[in-house]
């Protein structure tokens, strides 16, 4: 066994490169640093590293182009992409083209060393590189949160295979978009992508739609080709797969196992070559326990499983998505895009988004159409403000009994909070309450911090600390008295 692991570090940021060299123990790692993409391949041939750490942005070269060249030169050498610019598109491309991992700066050095150890000890599979001349579409995943970058990495990993994928996530999280991205980054991208809403119709009509039917006794009923035949060579996306009737589940299982089926009223066996991607916003495990979903079908669909996080769990993406949708609908509406006001930003960040990205997109569309000012204001988002005002509260009945007030607010939604914040409920709710009190007091006092601190019964230093901690917007302060 080699006493040292040889690492080729390709990064033009000498400060970061030196930090990596200093961190990796010299008795176990031999690191060579290259800052110019033009000499990477020559260094690769001379140095013969066990692993390559490769930055995406290099002077005179693209890290993603170099990744493909490295994998062509030495297919068995693991390459870890390290990027200071978070891009879901780059993550998809990197994983599709054979990167072992995609790390974003700043990273923890122990995380880097663990990644290196896994890469050296793991069997490296060669990846078939897709034709990069195919034009990209406008569909893309917007976000920089760790959760959504992880989704992008999985898209890149699975797109080069034909493995069935089962996606789980709430309504509006973008499951169909992810299915389309998997298809468009796969070798099937020039073949059909067919979407089926499994909850849209009854069992007989659904089976005829999926598998087609032979000519009936009525001459006016000709033979019909089903969606699986239309999708031959391509991808079928089964949306709301939890709603499939049990009888249809049996036929789908056979199709997954053998890629064959019979049309309704027919005896001839039809062979197809389709990749299956399924999605659900319900628990298939619960449905299996109830006998409403086949266990064998579940495991056939769940070769690769992918969870799409709700928008409330990726708050760092809300404003990114909001600005993306502003530009989109401003262009569609032939208007100049308007910025979100600070108050509107806070409004979007506080909202829980039960409808997820779809709800945000609709809200932005409404705001772009309704806005009459130079920037988007909270009143341009009536659906959100109406939702915040939907709970009637009679302060005369509360009479200082805040325990009753909080119980009335929290108890109806506690199960949903527990499902998404288990282990962190106390800190998250208390922080949210404190942030709300500070924001409201500052607003009520015209951003006069002395008066706001007095109103809250805290010191001005404590107030300043909370403003910094919660990263609250700080408009020009009123004169302090």
Phi, psi and omega in degrees: 000138181295140180283335181231147173263123180273128184238123171263114182256115181253103184200130180273356176273097187296331180293315179293318180301316180294324178296320178295314180301317181293328184282318184287122184302130185294335180283345182243344184227136173245111189250130171243130184255133176232130181252359184237122182297337184292337184252009185297312184294320177298318178295321179301315182292323181282315188277330181049064184288156172283334182205150178241129171257117193234121176284150181284316186257113181230151177295123176077009181201154174258130178301326180290323175295318178296324178303313181296321179293321179295317181293329175289321182287310181224085186302332184274356181276118179292139179238125176255118177279131179236119186229137174271352180247115184282117180220119178294328178297316177296322179297317178298311182299316183297312182291325178295323185270011169107006177297143178285323182204160178233108181253146178247139176280148353283142178243160175280136183296327178293328175296318179297316182293322177295322178296317179299315181298318179295319183294320181291325183272349185268146172292130183263122180264136176288143182248133176283118183282130180285160178290114185276005177277351180291126182295141178282154178262175178284343180295129179202158175269127180257127177157161177228002180293150178304325182296317184280331174295322177297319176301315181298321179296319180293321176304314179297322182290319188270343187294332180277004179244175174252015184296136173299146181235134175246118180256136178238143180164160182294163176300135176089007182273352175102032183294319179292322177301315179296319178300317179295322179293321176300314180297315186287344175259008183256173176289353180265007192298337179269004177252173188293148167246114187244126180259136178234124173268104186290348181257008191275342187207177181280175190297314184296313179295324180295316181294321177296323179292320182284310190256349183079176177213154177281169179301132180274181179293335178276119181303338181282357181251087182286169176296139181241136175271131182276176184293326180295323176291320178299328185271005185309126183088350184244217187232138173248127178255112180265099180274144182055050183296340179297339182270003178296130175296155184300321180297319178291327177300320180297317180291324178293323179299317179297320179298318179295322183284319190238352184058035177223158176196171172244143173290158175299140180065018182233159179248343183287138178274130180254130178255137178222166176232096182230148172261138185251128171235125182241156181217149178208148173252011179240163181279112176290332177297316178296319180294325176296318178299327180275359181076021183253359175215133185290133179295317182295325177292321179304312183286334175291321180284331190264040174296316171237127178249145185218125179255126177262116185290147175292157185298328182294342179264001177227057186299332180294348180264350188298311182288327175300312178296318181301314180293326176297314181290328176300312180296320181298309185280338171294319178294316180297321183273002181057048178233162174283136179295138179252145179285157172281129174293161178302318180296321178292322177301312179298323178298315180293321183289332180279336185291144183277346177053062177299335177267005173060215187298324179298319178294318179298316180299315179296321179295317179294318179302314178299316182295319180298321181287320187275335190299136178241354182260182182284344177220163181280130184247164179305325181290349175279358179240066186299328181296324180285313181294325177295322180294322180291335181262004187289332183275113181287131178231124179257104185295330179296328178282331181290313176048047176084358179275078184290335176301315179296320180300310182292325177297319180294329180279315190274320186304317182295337184244010186297321181299319180292322178296317181296325182293332184251345186229029183304129181090349182230011187301313185299309183294320183292317182288320180293321176298318181296320179295315181296318179298318179298317180297315182295312180301315183294319179295319178296320179293318183293335183254016180063033180067024174277107188292326179297311181293323179295319178296318177297319180298321181276344181078032178232166179285161179294325178296320177296318179298314179300320179299318181291323177298318178291316184298318183270002178052048182283145175300141184233080179296171181305123185286148173288159178305132181282138179245000000 
